[in-house]
Amino acid sequence: MLEPTPRDTADGPPQQFFNGLLGARFKTYLSGREREEMHADFLDAHERHWEDAERLFQAQRWANADHLYGLAAECGLKRLMRAFDMPFDKARGRPIKKSDQVHADGIWMRFESYRCGHPQGTGYVLHGSNPFSNWNASQRYAHQSDFDQARAQEHRSGADVVRQLVKKARKEGLI
């Protein structure tokens, strides 16, 4: 393989040089290992996070179940937001607006902004307050003793509300 020269990398980081050599497959090199970029699939992510969270909940693994319920809700709402015309960067696999690049604790209100502005949005109302207002992605670093069944149950219920909306959207052909 060719090594980049200073001239090759003058217009950008070495990463751009390697991406140019590798073409449209969007390969990157990290610590000498090849890694292929993955594309966002919010629906699949929603379903697998829910399923794994359920298994962990049944095994009384509150910390990881709690975290996955948050991710399940986030992914489900983002899939619905795409159906409600959320601008999305397919090449980067993420929402275009920075305000939409949030996790479960912030996505609840963002969802409402898209739902309210879409003709089919009236059937997809999130009732009540955000059950993920006390959830944060950084809690994945917290000690497992900080989590209990009540906390996980609250987030399980919130994720189930989203799961029911996703099921409805599939049945009605929205997604």
KOLKOL-874818 format. One record per residue: residue number from 1; residue in one letter; x, y, z of N, C-alpha, C in turn. Coordinates in pm, 1 decimal. Example, Ala and Ser with C-alpha at 12.3 -4.5 7.8 and 13.67 -1.06 7.14 Angstrom:
BEGIN
+-----+------+----------+----------+----------+----------+----------+----------+----------+----------+----------+
!  nr ! rest !       nX !       nY !       nZ !      caX !      caY !      caZ !       cX !       cY !       cZ !
+-----+------+----------+----------+----------+----------+----------+----------+----------+----------+----------+
!   1 !    A !   1319.0 !   -569.0 !    780.0 !   1230.0 !   -450.0 !    780.0 !   1320.0 !   -330.0 !    780.0 !
!   2 !    S !   1285.0 !   -225.0 !    708.0 !   1367.0 !   -106.0 !    714.0 !   1290.0 !      3.0 !    787.0 !
+-----+------+----------+----------+----------+----------+----------+----------+----------+----------+----------+
//
This chain:
BEGIN
+-----+------+----------+----------+----------+----------+----------+----------+----------+----------+----------+
!  nr ! rest !       nX !       nY !       nZ !      caX !      caY !      caZ !       cX !       cY !       cZ !
+-----+------+----------+----------+----------+----------+----------+----------+----------+----------+----------+
!   1 !    M !     84.6 !   -117.9 !      0.0 !      0.0 !      0.0 !      0.0 !     88.7 !    123.5 !      0.0 !
!   2 !    L !     43.8 !    226.2 !    -68.2 !    117.2 !    351.6 !    -72.3 !    111.6 !    424.0 !     59.7 !
!   3 !    E !    221.1 !    486.3 !     97.4 !    224.6 !    568.8 !    217.2 !    196.7 !    712.2 !    177.4 !
!   4 !    P !    122.0 !    786.5 !    260.3 !     95.5 !    926.9 !    226.4 !    222.0 !   1009.6 !    239.1 !
!   5 !    T !    236.2 !   1105.3 !    152.3 !    347.8 !   1199.7 !    159.9 !    294.8 !   1329.5 !    215.4 !
!   6 !    P !    381.4 !   1420.0 !    260.9 !    332.3 !   1549.4 !    310.9 !    242.7 !   1619.5 !    209.4 !
!   7 !    R !    276.5 !   1607.7 !     79.4 !    195.6 !   1671.3 !    -23.3 !     55.8 !   1609.2 !    -29.5 !
!   8 !    D !     48.6 !   1475.4 !    -12.2 !    -80.4 !   1406.0 !    -17.4 !   -173.0 !   1446.2 !     96.4 !
!   9 !    T !   -117.0 !   1481.8 !    210.3 !   -199.7 !   1511.6 !    326.2 !   -208.3 !   1660.9 !    355.9 !
!  10 !    A !   -153.6 !   1743.7 !    269.2 !   -153.5 !   1887.9 !    296.3 !   -293.6 !   1946.7 !    299.9 !
!  11 !    D !   -384.8 !   1891.4 !    222.4 !   -520.1 !   1946.2 !    217.5 !   -613.1 !   1884.7 !    320.9 !
!  12 !    G !   -568.5 !   1792.5 !    400.1 !   -654.7 !   1730.4 !    499.2 !   -579.1 !   1626.5 !    577.8 !
!  13 !    P !   -641.2 !   1568.5 !    674.6 !   -573.7 !   1468.0 !    756.7 !   -543.1 !   1342.2 !    675.8 !
!  14 !    P !   -450.7 !   1261.0 !    724.4 !   -419.3 !   1136.3 !    654.2 !   -542.3 !   1050.7 !    627.4 !
!  15 !    Q !   -643.6 !   1064.8 !    711.6 !   -766.4 !    986.5 !    693.5 !   -826.3 !   1011.0 !    555.3 !
!  16 !    Q !   -826.2 !   1134.9 !    510.0 !   -881.6 !   1165.8 !    378.0 !   -800.2 !   1098.5 !    268.5 !
!  17 !    F !   -669.7 !   1092.0 !    287.2 !   -584.0 !   1024.3 !    190.6 !   -623.7 !    877.6 !    178.4 !
!  18 !    F !   -637.1 !    809.2 !    294.0 !   -673.9 !    668.1 !    291.4 !   -814.0 !    647.1 !    236.0 !
!  19 !    N !   -907.0 !    731.3 !    273.4 !  -1042.9 !    719.2 !    220.0 !  -1042.7 !    735.5 !     68.6 !
!  20 !    G !   -960.3 !    827.4 !     17.7 !   -949.0 !    846.6 !   -125.7 !   -894.8 !    722.6 !   -195.1 !
!  21 !    L !   -797.7 !    657.8 !   -134.8 !   -741.9 !    535.3 !   -191.6 !   -843.3 !    421.4 !   -192.4 !
!  22 !    L !   -926.2 !    415.2 !    -90.2 !  -1017.0 !    302.2 !    -75.5 !  -1150.1 !    320.9 !   -146.4 !
!  23 !    G !  -1177.9 !    439.5 !   -189.5 !  -1297.9 !    462.7 !   -267.5 !  -1425.4 !    467.7 !   -186.0 !
!  24 !    A !  -1535.2 !    424.1 !   -247.5 !  -1669.5 !    445.3 !   -194.0 !  -1706.2 !    355.3 !    -76.4 !
!  25 !    R !  -1621.9 !    264.9 !    -36.1 !  -1659.3 !    174.4 !     74.3 !  -1643.4 !    239.2 !    210.2 !
!  26 !    F !  -1593.1 !    360.3 !    217.3 !  -1580.4 !    436.1 !    342.1 !  -1504.9 !    359.1 !    450.2 !
!  27 !    K !  -1391.7 !    302.2 !    413.4 !  -1310.7 !    230.8 !    510.8 !  -1220.8 !    330.1 !    583.2 !
!  28 !    T !  -1196.4 !    300.5 !    708.4 !  -1102.9 !    381.3 !    785.2 !  -1001.3 !    289.2 !    849.7 !
!  29 !    Y !   -892.7 !    345.7 !    893.0 !   -790.5 !    268.3 !    961.4 !   -774.5 !    321.6 !   1101.7 !
!  30 !    L !   -780.4 !    232.7 !   1196.3 !   -772.5 !    268.7 !   1336.1 !   -678.8 !    169.6 !   1404.2 !
!  31 !    S !   -568.4 !    217.9 !   1456.5 !   -470.6 !    132.4 !   1525.1 !   -426.8 !     16.3 !   1435.9 !
!  32 !    G !   -411.4 !     41.3 !   1307.3 !   -365.3 !    -61.0 !   1216.0 !   -469.6 !   -164.2 !   1176.8 !
!  33 !    R !   -592.7 !   -150.5 !   1226.0 !   -698.1 !   -245.8 !   1191.8 !   -800.4 !   -178.7 !   1102.2 !
!  34 !    E !   -850.2 !   -254.7 !   1007.6 !   -950.2 !   -203.0 !    915.2 !  -1087.7 !   -205.5 !    981.6 !
!  35 !    R !  -1164.4 !   -100.3 !    960.0 !  -1299.2 !    -92.0 !   1015.6 !  -1390.9 !    -33.5 !    909.5 !
!  36 !    E !  -1500.4 !   -101.0 !    881.9 !  -1595.7 !    -50.8 !    783.9 !  -1704.1 !     27.5 !    856.3 !
!  37 !    E !  -1735.8 !    145.3 !    802.3 !  -1838.9 !    228.4 !    862.6 !  -1974.1 !    159.4 !    851.2 !
!  38 !    M !  -2054.9 !    170.8 !    953.4 !  -2188.2 !    111.3 !    955.1 !  -2291.3 !    220.8 !    932.6 !
!  39 !    H !  -2405.4 !    183.6 !    879.7 !  -2512.6 !    279.0 !    852.0 !  -2620.2 !    268.1 !    959.1 !
!  40 !    A !  -2676.3 !    381.6 !    995.5 !  -2778.3 !    385.6 !   1100.1 !  -2904.5 !    311.8 !   1056.0 !
!  41 !    D !  -2953.5 !    227.8 !   1143.6 !  -3080.9 !    159.4 !   1124.9 !  -3154.1 !    170.4 !   1258.2 !
!  42 !    F !  -3225.5 !    280.9 !   1275.8 !  -3289.7 !    309.1 !   1403.5 !  -3392.9 !    204.3 !   1442.4 !
!  43 !    L !  -3461.9 !    148.6 !   1344.8 !  -3564.4 !     49.4 !   1375.6 !  -3501.1 !    -78.6 !   1430.3 !
!  44 !    D !  -3400.9 !   -128.8 !   1362.8 !  -3332.3 !   -248.5 !   1410.3 !  -3268.9 !   -223.4 !   1547.0 !
!  45 !    A !  -3206.1 !   -108.6 !   1563.9 !  -3143.0 !    -75.8 !   1691.8 !  -3247.4 !    -68.3 !   1803.2 !
!  46 !    H !  -3360.4 !     -6.9 !   1773.6 !  -3469.7 !      1.5 !   1872.1 !  -3512.1 !   -138.5 !   1917.0 !
!  47 !    E !  -3533.1 !   -226.1 !   1821.8 !  -3582.7 !   -360.2 !   1853.1 !  -3480.9 !   -442.7 !   1931.4 !
!  48 !    R !  -3354.1 !   -437.6 !   1890.1 !  -3255.3 !   -519.9 !   1960.9 !  -3222.2 !   -465.4 !   2098.1 !
!  49 !    H !  -3222.1 !   -331.9 !   2114.0 !  -3198.5 !   -275.6 !   2247.7 !  -3313.4 !   -313.6 !   2341.4 !
!  50 !    W !  -3437.0 !   -308.8 !   2290.3 !  -3552.3 !   -348.1 !   2372.3 !  -3540.5 !   -495.1 !   2413.7 !
!  51 !    E !  -3513.9 !   -583.2 !   2317.6 !  -3505.6 !   -726.4 !   2346.5 !  -3395.9 !   -757.3 !   2448.7 !
!  52 !    D !  -3279.5 !   -695.9 !   2431.7 !  -3170.3 !   -719.8 !   2525.9 !  -3201.7 !   -660.6 !   2663.1 !
!  53 !    A !  -3263.9 !   -544.0 !   2664.6 !  -3302.7 !   -482.8 !   2792.2 !  -3400.4 !   -573.0 !   2866.8 !
!  54 !    E !  -3493.9 !   -631.6 !   2795.4 !  -3590.9 !   -721.9 !   2857.6 !  -3521.4 !   -843.3 !   2920.7 !
!  55 !    R !  -3425.6 !   -899.5 !   2849.2 !  -3351.6 !  -1014.2 !   2903.7 !  -3276.4 !   -974.7 !   3031.0 !
!  56 !    L !  -3213.8 !   -859.2 !   3025.3 !  -3138.6 !   -811.4 !   3141.5 !  -3230.9 !   -776.5 !   3257.7 !
!  57 !    F !  -3345.9 !   -718.8 !   3227.1 !  -3443.3 !   -686.6 !   3331.7 !  -3488.6 !   -814.5 !   3402.8 !
!  58 !    Q !  -3520.9 !   -918.5 !   3325.5 !  -3564.0 !  -1045.6 !   3383.5 !  -3453.9 !  -1108.1 !   3469.8 !
!  59 !    A !  -3327.6 !  -1082.4 !   3433.1 !  -3213.8 !  -1134.3 !   3509.2 !  -3174.7 !  -1041.3 !   3624.3 !
!  60 !    Q !  -3254.4 !   -936.9 !   3646.3 !  -3232.7 !   -837.5 !   3752.1 !  -3097.9 !   -765.6 !   3738.5 !
!  61 !    R !  -3058.2 !   -743.4 !   3615.5 !  -2936.2 !   -667.1 !   3584.8 !  -2981.0 !   -524.5 !   3553.9 !
!  62 !    W !  -3016.0 !   -453.1 !   3660.3 !  -3083.8 !   -324.3 !   3649.4 !  -3003.7 !   -219.8 !   3573.0 !
!  63 !    A !  -2874.6 !   -210.8 !   3597.2 !  -2794.1 !   -105.2 !   3535.2 !  -2793.6 !   -114.8 !   3382.9 !
!  64 !    N !  -2763.3 !   -231.6 !   3331.6 !  -2756.9 !   -246.0 !   3185.9 !  -2895.2 !   -246.7 !   3122.2 !
!  65 !    A !  -2993.1 !   -303.1 !   3191.1 !  -3129.9 !   -297.7 !   3139.6 !  -3173.9 !   -153.0 !   3128.3 !
!  66 !    D !  -3148.9 !    -75.1 !   3232.8 !  -3186.6 !     66.1 !   3234.4 !  -3122.9 !    141.4 !   3118.0 !
!  67 !    H !  -2995.5 !    117.4 !   3096.5 !  -2925.2 !    186.5 !   2988.2 !  -2985.0 !    149.5 !   2851.8 !
!  68 !    L !  -3010.6 !     22.3 !   2831.5 !  -3064.9 !    -21.1 !   2702.7 !  -3208.1 !     25.6 !   2680.5 !
!  69 !    Y !  -3286.5 !     41.7 !   2786.6 !  -3420.4 !     97.2 !   2768.3 !  -3411.1 !    240.3 !   2715.7 !
!  70 !    G !  -3314.3 !    315.5 !   2764.4 !  -3294.5 !    450.8 !   2712.9 !  -3255.9 !    450.5 !   2566.5 !
!  71 !    L !  -3165.1 !    361.5 !   2530.1 !  -3123.9 !    352.7 !   2389.6 !  -3238.8 !    304.8 !   2301.1 !
!  72 !    A !  -3318.0 !    211.7 !   2350.8 !  -3433.6 !    163.3 !   2273.6 !  -3531.4 !    277.2 !   2247.1 !
!  73 !    A !  -3559.5 !    356.8 !   2348.4 !  -3651.1 !    469.5 !   2330.7 !  -3593.9 !    570.9 !   2232.3 !
!  74 !    E !  -3467.5 !    603.7 !   2248.5 !  -3402.8 !    699.8 !   2158.2 !  -3411.6 !    653.3 !   2013.0 !
!  75 !    C !  -3375.2 !    529.7 !   1987.7 !  -3374.6 !    478.8 !   1850.6 !  -3515.5 !    469.8 !   1793.1 !
!  76 !    G !  -3611.1 !    427.2 !   1873.4 !  -3748.7 !    421.4 !   1825.4 !  -3802.3 !    558.5 !   1789.5 !
!  77 !    L !  -3775.9 !    656.4 !   1874.9 !  -3823.5 !    791.8 !   1845.9 !  -3753.0 !    851.0 !   1724.4 !
!  78 !    K !  -3625.4 !    823.3 !   1709.5 !  -3553.6 !    875.3 !   1591.4 !  -3606.7 !    811.9 !   1463.0 !
!  79 !    R !  -3646.5 !    685.5 !   1468.5 !  -3705.8 !    623.4 !   1348.5 !  -3837.9 !    690.3 !   1314.2 !
!  80 !    L !  -3917.7 !    718.5 !   1415.3 !  -4043.8 !    788.9 !   1391.0 !  -4017.6 !    932.2 !   1342.5 !
!  81 !    M !  -3918.0 !    997.3 !   1398.5 !  -3884.1 !   1133.4 !   1355.7 !  -3843.2 !   1135.5 !   1208.0 !
!  82 !    R !  -3774.6 !   1032.2 !   1163.2 !  -3740.7 !   1023.5 !   1020.2 !  -3867.8 !   1013.1 !    937.0 !
!  83 !    A !  -3964.9 !    937.3 !    985.1 !  -4093.1 !    926.3 !    914.1 !  -4166.8 !   1059.9 !    913.9 !
!  84 !    F !  -4141.6 !   1141.7 !   1015.0 !  -4202.4 !   1274.4 !   1025.6 !  -4111.2 !   1382.2 !    966.8 !
!  85 !    D !  -4022.6 !   1341.2 !    876.1 !  -3939.3 !   1431.7 !    796.0 !  -3823.4 !   1498.8 !    869.5 !
!  86 !    M !  -3765.5 !   1432.5 !    968.5 !  -3645.1 !   1484.6 !   1031.4 !  -3532.0 !   1483.1 !    928.0 !
!  87 !    P !  -3463.3 !   1595.3 !    906.9 !  -3349.4 !   1595.9 !    813.8 !  -3240.9 !   1499.6 !    861.9 !
!  88 !    F !  -3188.6 !   1418.5 !    769.5 !  -3095.8 !   1311.8 !    805.9 !  -2981.1 !   1305.8 !    706.4 !
!  89 !    D !  -2861.1 !   1295.2 !    756.3 !  -2740.2 !   1283.2 !    674.7 !  -2709.6 !   1134.4 !    658.9 !
!  90 !    K !  -2745.1 !   1077.2 !    545.4 !  -2726.2 !    933.8 !    522.6 !  -2578.9 !    895.7 !    519.3 !
!  91 !    A !  -2494.1 !    982.2 !    467.1 !  -2351.8 !    950.9 !    459.4 !  -2289.9 !    938.3 !    599.0 !
!  92 !    R !  -2335.6 !   1021.9 !    691.0 !  -2281.3 !   1018.0 !    827.9 !  -2366.1 !    934.2 !    922.4 !
!  93 !    G !  -2484.9 !    895.3 !    878.4 !  -2572.1 !    812.0 !    959.7 !  -2623.1 !    880.6 !   1084.7 !
!  94 !    R !  -2660.8 !   1007.9 !   1071.1 !  -2711.0 !   1081.2 !   1187.4 !  -2799.4 !   1197.7 !   1143.9 !
!  95 !    P !  -2878.8 !   1246.7 !   1236.9 !  -2960.4 !   1364.6 !   1204.2 !  -2871.5 !   1483.1 !   1167.9 !
!  96 !    I !  -2921.0 !   1566.6 !   1079.4 !  -2842.9 !   1682.8 !   1036.2 !  -2836.1 !   1788.6 !   1145.3 !
!  97 !    K !  -2949.4 !   1815.0 !   1208.3 !  -2952.4 !   1918.7 !   1311.0 !  -2887.0 !   1869.6 !   1439.6 !
!  98 !    K !  -2797.7 !   1951.7 !   1492.4 !  -2730.6 !   1918.7 !   1617.7 !  -2832.2 !   1895.3 !   1730.2 !
!  99 !    S !  -2941.0 !   1970.3 !   1729.2 !  -3042.6 !   1956.1 !   1833.7 !  -3114.3 !   1821.5 !   1827.4 !
! 100 !    D !  -3101.3 !   1748.8 !   1716.5 !  -3160.6 !   1615.6 !   1703.6 !  -3060.7 !   1505.1 !   1735.3 !
! 101 !    Q !  -2935.5 !   1542.5 !   1756.2 !  -2830.6 !   1445.4 !   1788.2 !  -2819.8 !   1429.2 !   1939.4 !
! 102 !    V !  -2930.0 !   1391.5 !   1999.9 !  -2936.6 !   1377.7 !   2145.1 !  -2983.1 !   1237.0 !   2181.4 !
! 103 !    H !  -2969.1 !   1205.1 !   2308.8 !  -3007.1 !   1072.3 !   2357.5 !  -3146.7 !   1075.5 !   2419.2 !
! 104 !    A !  -3181.7 !    969.6 !   2488.6 !  -3317.4 !    952.7 !   2541.9 !  -3363.2 !   1069.3 !   2628.6 !
! 105 !    D !  -3272.4 !   1128.2 !   2703.2 !  -3311.3 !   1236.7 !   2792.8 !  -3351.1 !   1363.6 !   2718.1 !
! 106 !    G !  -3307.6 !   1378.9 !   2593.5 !  -3340.3 !   1498.8 !   2517.5 !  -3428.7 !   1476.1 !   2396.2 !
! 107 !    I !  -3442.9 !   1352.6 !   2354.7 !  -3513.0 !   1323.8 !   2228.9 !  -3664.7 !   1334.7 !   2241.9 !
! 108 !    W !  -3718.1 !   1320.9 !   2362.1 !  -3862.9 !   1323.3 !   2384.9 !  -3923.6 !   1451.7 !   2329.3 !
! 109 !    M !  -3864.6 !   1566.3 !   2365.3 !  -3917.5 !   1695.1 !   2319.5 !  -3888.8 !   1717.6 !   2171.2 !
! 110 !    R !  -3776.3 !   1670.6 !   2123.5 !  -3745.2 !   1683.8 !   1981.1 !  -3847.9 !   1606.2 !   1898.6 !
! 111 !    F !  -3886.3 !   1489.9 !   1946.2 !  -3987.8 !   1410.1 !   1877.6 !  -4116.5 !   1490.4 !   1863.0 !
! 112 !    E !  -4157.1 !   1554.0 !   1970.2 !  -4281.6 !   1631.1 !   1967.8 !  -4276.9 !   1741.3 !   1862.1 !
! 113 !    S !  -4160.8 !   1802.3 !   1841.9 !  -4152.1 !   1909.8 !   1742.2 !  -4175.2 !   1856.3 !   1600.9 !
! 114 !    Y !  -4132.6 !   1735.3 !   1571.2 !  -4156.9 !   1676.0 !   1439.1 !  -4298.4 !   1620.8 !   1428.3 !
! 115 !    R !  -4343.9 !   1555.9 !   1534.7 !  -4477.8 !   1497.3 !   1534.2 !  -4584.0 !   1603.9 !   1511.5 !
! 116 !    C !  -4571.6 !   1716.0 !   1582.3 !  -4671.2 !   1823.9 !   1572.1 !  -4677.1 !   1885.6 !   1432.4 !
! 117 !    G !  -4566.2 !   1882.6 !   1362.4 !  -4562.0 !   1945.4 !   1231.1 !  -4592.2 !   1852.9 !   1115.3 !
! 118 !    H !  -4633.9 !   1732.6 !   1142.5 !  -4657.8 !   1634.2 !   1036.1 !  -4805.9 !   1596.5 !   1032.4 !
! 119 !    P !  -4863.8 !   1584.2 !    912.6 !  -5006.6 !   1551.0 !    901.8 !  -5046.9 !   1421.6 !    972.6 !
! 120 !    Q !  -4960.3 !   1321.6 !    974.6 !  -4993.4 !   1194.3 !   1039.1 !  -4954.3 !   1191.8 !   1187.0 !
! 121 !    G !  -4899.9 !   1300.7 !   1236.1 !  -4848.2 !   1303.9 !   1371.8 !  -4952.4 !   1299.4 !   1481.8 !
! 122 !    T !  -5077.4 !   1329.2 !   1450.2 !  -5179.8 !   1335.2 !   1555.9 !  -5201.3 !   1201.4 !   1625.9 !
! 123 !    G !  -5173.7 !   1092.9 !   1561.4 !  -5193.5 !    961.3 !   1621.1 !  -5073.4 !    908.8 !   1697.5 !
! 124 !    Y !  -4973.5 !    993.7 !   1717.3 !  -4848.5 !    947.3 !   1779.1 !  -4805.2 !   1036.6 !   1895.0 !
! 125 !    V !  -4899.6 !   1073.9 !   1976.8 !  -4873.1 !   1164.5 !   2089.1 !  -4804.7 !   1089.4 !   2202.6 !
! 126 !    L !  -4702.7 !   1152.8 !   2260.5 !  -4639.4 !   1102.2 !   2382.0 !  -4709.1 !   1169.1 !   2499.7 !
! 127 !    H !  -4782.2 !   1093.8 !   2576.5 !  -4857.7 !   1149.8 !   2689.3 !  -4768.7 !   1160.4 !   2812.6 !
! 128 !    G !  -4791.4 !   1262.7 !   2891.0 !  -4719.1 !   1279.0 !   3016.8 !  -4580.8 !   1339.2 !   2999.0 !
! 129 !    S !  -4508.9 !   1342.6 !   3108.9 !  -4375.0 !   1401.1 !   3107.5 !  -4271.9 !   1299.1 !   3059.1 !
! 130 !    N !  -4154.6 !   1347.5 !   3030.0 !  -4046.5 !   1265.3 !   2978.5 !  -3996.2 !   1169.3 !   3086.9 !
! 131 !    P !  -4017.4 !   1037.9 !   3070.6 !  -3970.5 !    943.0 !   3171.7 !  -3818.5 !    927.7 !   3172.3 !
! 132 !    F !  -3751.7 !    986.6 !   3074.4 !  -3606.6 !    976.1 !   3065.2 !  -3535.3 !   1103.9 !   3109.9 !
! 133 !    S !  -3607.4 !   1191.6 !   3177.7 !  -3544.7 !   1316.3 !   3222.2 !  -3432.3 !   1290.4 !   3322.8 !
! 134 !    N !  -3434.0 !   1175.2 !   3388.7 !  -3326.7 !   1140.5 !   3482.6 !  -3231.2 !   1035.8 !   3425.7 !
! 135 !    W !  -3236.9 !   1013.8 !   3296.3 !  -3150.8 !    917.7 !   3226.9 !  -3045.2 !    996.4 !   3151.5 !
! 136 !    N !  -2922.6 !    946.3 !   3149.0 !  -2815.7 !   1011.9 !   3074.0 !  -2722.0 !    905.6 !   3020.0 !
! 137 !    A !  -2675.8 !    925.1 !   2897.5 !  -2585.9 !    827.2 !   2835.5 !  -2459.5 !    805.7 !   2918.4 !
! 138 !    S !  -2414.2 !    907.7 !   2988.4 !  -2292.5 !    894.2 !   3069.7 !  -2312.3 !    803.5 !   3190.8 !
! 139 !    Q !  -2436.2 !    768.0 !   3220.6 !  -2461.1 !    677.4 !   3332.7 !  -2408.9 !    536.6 !   3305.0 !
! 140 !    R !  -2367.2 !    511.4 !   3183.3 !  -2307.7 !    381.4 !   3154.1 !  -2178.8 !    361.3 !   3233.1 !
! 141 !    Y !  -2122.4 !    469.7 !   3284.0 !  -2000.5 !    462.6 !   3363.7 !  -2030.3 !    448.8 !   3513.3 !
! 142 !    A !  -2155.3 !    462.6 !   3552.1 !  -2192.4 !    458.4 !   3693.6 !  -2182.1 !    316.2 !   3748.6 !
! 143 !    H !  -2163.4 !    307.5 !   3878.7 !  -2157.4 !    177.1 !   3944.6 !  -2297.0 !    114.2 !   3942.5 !
! 144 !    Q !  -2301.9 !    -15.6 !   3925.3 !  -2430.9 !    -83.6 !   3914.6 !  -2515.7 !    -71.1 !   4040.0 !
! 145 !    S !  -2454.3 !    -42.8 !   4152.8 !  -2533.4 !    -26.2 !   4276.0 !  -2614.8 !    102.6 !   4274.1 !
! 146 !    D !  -2588.1 !    191.4 !   4177.5 !  -2666.3 !    314.6 !   4163.7 !  -2801.7 !    289.8 !   4096.8 !
! 147 !    F !  -2825.2 !    168.7 !   4050.0 !  -2947.3 !    134.7 !   3977.5 !  -3028.0 !     33.9 !   4058.3 !
! 148 !    D !  -3159.5 !     46.0 !   4048.3 !  -3246.3 !    -50.6 !   4115.9 !  -3365.4 !    -82.0 !   4025.8 !
! 149 !    Q !  -3450.3 !   -172.1 !   4071.1 !  -3563.5 !   -215.6 !   3991.5 !  -3659.2 !   -100.5 !   3961.1 !
! 150 !    A !  -3683.1 !    -14.1 !   4057.3 !  -3777.2 !     96.5 !   4035.9 !  -3729.8 !    189.7 !   3925.1 !
! 151 !    R !  -3602.1 !    220.8 !   3925.0 !  -3546.3 !    308.7 !   3821.2 !  -3557.5 !    241.3 !   3684.2 !
! 152 !    A !  -3516.8 !    115.1 !   3677.7 !  -3523.5 !     42.1 !   3550.7 !  -3668.2 !     28.5 !   3503.5 !
! 153 !    Q !  -3760.5 !      7.9 !   3596.2 !  -3902.1 !     -6.1 !   3560.9 !  -3956.7 !    123.3 !   3501.2 !
! 154 !    E !  -3918.5 !    236.0 !   3556.6 !  -3962.4 !    365.7 !   3501.8 !  -3917.7 !    381.0 !   3356.3 !
! 155 !    H !  -3793.9 !    345.5 !   3329.5 !  -3741.9 !    358.4 !   3193.2 !  -3796.1 !    248.0 !   3102.4 !
! 156 !    R !  -3824.5 !    133.3 !   3159.7 !  -3888.3 !     25.9 !   3083.8 !  -4025.8 !     72.1 !   3035.5 !
! 157 !    S !  -4101.3 !    134.2 !   3124.1 !  -4234.5 !    183.5 !   3087.9 !  -4226.1 !    289.5 !   2978.9 !
! 158 !    G !  -4129.5 !    379.9 !   2990.4 !  -4111.6 !    483.1 !   2888.1 !  -4073.9 !    423.7 !   2753.6 !
! 159 !    A !  -3983.4 !    325.8 !   2755.7 !  -3942.3 !    260.7 !   2631.0 !  -4058.0 !    182.4 !   2570.0 !
! 160 !    D !  -4144.4 !    128.1 !   2654.6 !  -4259.3 !     53.4 !   2603.7 !  -4359.6 !    146.5 !   2535.0 !
! 161 !    V !  -4375.1 !    267.4 !   2585.7 !  -4461.5 !    365.7 !   2518.3 !  -4410.9 !    387.2 !   2375.5 !
! 162 !    V !  -4280.5 !    403.7 !   2362.3 !  -4219.9 !    422.8 !   2230.0 !  -4238.1 !    297.0 !   2146.0 !
! 163 !    R !  -4217.0 !    181.1 !   2206.6 !  -4232.7 !     54.2 !   2134.3 !  -4373.2 !     39.9 !   2078.6 !
! 164 !    Q !  -4473.4 !     80.1 !   2154.5 !  -4612.3 !     72.2 !   2107.4 !  -4635.4 !    167.5 !   1990.2 !
! 165 !    L !  -4574.8 !    285.6 !   1994.7 !  -4587.9 !    380.2 !   1881.9 !  -4520.7 !    325.2 !   1756.9 !
! 166 !    V !  -4406.0 !    261.5 !   1774.3 !  -4335.6 !    201.3 !   1660.6 !  -4419.6 !     88.9 !   1601.7 !
! 167 !    K !  -4477.9 !      5.8 !   1685.6 !  -4564.5 !   -102.1 !   1636.1 !  -4682.7 !    -45.4 !   1557.9 !
! 168 !    K !  -4741.8 !     60.1 !   1609.2 !  -4853.6 !    124.8 !   1541.3 !  -4809.8 !    180.2 !   1405.9 !
! 169 !    A !  -4693.6 !    244.2 !   1402.8 !  -4642.2 !    301.7 !   1278.1 !  -4615.4 !    194.0 !   1173.5 !
! 170 !    R !  -4568.7 !     79.2 !   1216.3 !  -4546.4 !    -31.8 !   1123.2 !  -4679.0 !    -82.8 !   1068.9 !
! 171 !    K !  -4774.7 !    -99.8 !   1159.0 !  -4906.9 !   -151.1 !   1119.0 !  -4976.6 !    -56.2 !   1022.0 !
! 172 !    E !  -4961.4 !     74.7 !   1043.2 !  -5025.9 !    174.8 !    958.6 !  -4944.0 !    211.6 !    835.2 !
! 173 !    G !  -4826.1 !    150.7 !    820.3 !  -4743.8 !    176.4 !    702.9 !  -4665.3 !    307.1 !    707.2 !
! 174 !    L !  -4656.6 !    369.5 !    822.4 !  -4578.0 !    493.1 !    834.2 !  -4429.9 !    463.0 !    824.1 !
! 175 !    I !  -4389.6 !    350.2 !    879.7 !  -4249.2 !    307.3 !    869.1 !  -4243.6 !    166.3 !    813.5 !
+-----+------+----------+----------+----------+----------+----------+----------+----------+----------+----------+
//
